[in-house]
Amino acid sequence: MKTLRIEFLILSFFVFGTSFSQIKLIAKINSLKSDSDIAHASWSICVLDVKKDSVITSYNSNLSLVPASTHKILTTAAALDLLGWDFKYETRLEYDGKFDSIAGILHGNIYIKGSGDPTLNSETFKKKSDTVPLTDQWAQLILAKGIKKIEGAVIADASAFDDETIPSTWIWGDMGNYYGAGANGLNFSDNKFSIYYKSGSKKGDSAIVTKISPQIPGMKITSYVHTGLYLDNAFIYGAPYNNLRYVKGTIPAGKNNYQVEGSIPDPSLFCAQSLDSSLKKIGVVISKPATTIRAVKLETLNSKPETEKRTRFFTQTSHTLDKIIYQTNMQSNNLFAETLLKTIAWKKTSIGSEQTGIDIVQNYWKQKGIDLKGSYMADGCGLSRFNAITTKQLSEILRVITQDTVVFNKFYNSLPVAGKSGSLGKLCKGTLAENNIHAKSGYMTRVRSYAGYATSKKGNLLCFAIIINNYDCSPQQMKEKLEELMIAIAEIE
């Protein structure tokens, strides 16, 4: 049987004009077909020549599969076009009521009006020179305005987005962890906190919590973490707006200050509490505890809606969108991707809704000529297992992106580079794929995927997508198998 396959490949080379390098890729694909590690898996590959708009090779390319984080391609590329690469978020400091400048008393509230900026106090964009905390800077601005007493409260306004921060299809095991932090109308400090542990010397020893940073007012943590062997297998469980967090699992032995990251229950409230603390630290008196527009509405359901006019006195602007998308794809940042999806909805409809964002992004790709039958979009980042797409659709989307020079250049430069950066930094070293392939990776339990671009030996731009679901080997072994496919793609003439 193997002899017949080789004879067919040789015949293809001479009769159908298939190059030897293409035959090598086909051989790799055929080898995977008989690999016992993926006997029960569903998998697919599609490779296109961008200029010719033709399929170089494919297998199961119309099969709908869970893409994991390669799904971010749909969101980030659409955002570059729909919002513009130079779009910036604005976070505004405002006040209502009357300000007595002589006495230094504000007879009203201070508001932090968000627009969803995911970079607000984000570790990703902090510089070494940023030694003064953001809310301390804001507090100094308020004091410089002459405000010494606030008879109201510091109130976070996250109403740019709806209150449903987590997509309905995310699982319980994800949403309490840092990568499951939902998108808020006032994101703050990456919407995450850290628990630091000291583990024991042997398996089964209790792991002791040594520090929580930052301290989230009102949050309670119950930890059942023990010492394991070598791997980090600790997970944080908890829901949005709920101050209870449970931590279960194991961490490696013999560690001091071992970090486990979780999602902040209410990022907008924490932002207000942080400013409240910064103001009190410099002597500003505040009559009421920090709160949010959401909490105020819940407390006053039968009251009249807020009508007090606000005065803006400071605007904090973000980095440009292209820099945010660079970090979204390079780090595979779920929070950034979810925020982009809701931002698209907010800019188009004045309310940042997950489903509205999904509808707009899907319509965007349909208008670009992509047939999305068999494709399903449940979030903006790929964390949901309800997402599905074919490798043909993903490759076609990558091809369409190249048609807009500005969008393509910004998007292409945001992708990890084989052997150089991001999740591809350790892949394909010493091969033709190194510093050649620019691609987004995807990974979750029993899912591996890669999608992006390669330049052929003749200088032609190729786009490709590879997705596999439900393999039987280890994630590392599956990674190595797909790495061989990408090397073969880069070797195409």
Summary of the structure (lengths in Angstrom):
residues: 493
radius of gyration: 25.5
end to end distance: 28.2
largest distance: 93.8
contacts: 1733
relative contact order: 0.19
helix: 35%
strand: 25%
